[in-house]
């Protein structure tokens, strides 16, 4: 459900509409298959999903605003509209069309009674569908950017950009591989465990910056 107009404005200098939002509707389709092989020593699961949002509740934080829109050009991101006035930033809300679709594959194996392997691959493409959403557009180009002095587009309290970018800063692709081996030597339960997690690059819409992907590798002896 929407906020029903009950939320206060993110900044007292701008209309309360930027702190409120309407209803969100979505349709989700999912199909998958689960399988077990070799006397259940190998399990393979695959699922595909597709979710379509009508009025996705978009929450964009740290967005520049102005208390005095300038009809003739960009306005300073201050409550007074003056260059040295109090800064105007806040979390802005909007309803927008969006799509989220992807695939998840999970493989669990027991090569020996003491050795286990787990692999999870996930791909999720969650993005706006040419949606008009609050944004930081300091150079009045119509695209998200935070270069130079914080400004707001002409005639507006908050800049708006047409967006097909990701809904959040999560990576599209992630892979997780876990392996554990138990030794059972000398009356104890020694083990060696390895974890590898790989994440794709991710986009941060508030600053229009791509963060590089990374891989974490952990090895545990116990």
Secondary structure, 3 states (H helix, E strand, C coil): CCCCCCCCCCCCCCCHHHHCCCCCEEEEEEEEEEEEECCCCEEEEEEEEEEEEEEEEEEEEEEEECCCCCCCCCEECECCCCCCCCECEEEEEEEEEEEEEEEEEEEEEEEECCEEEEEEEEEEEEEECCEEEECCECCCCCCCECCCCCEECCCCCECEEEECCECCCCCCEEEEEEEEEECCCCCCCCEEEEEEEEECCEEECCCCEEECCEEEEEEEEC
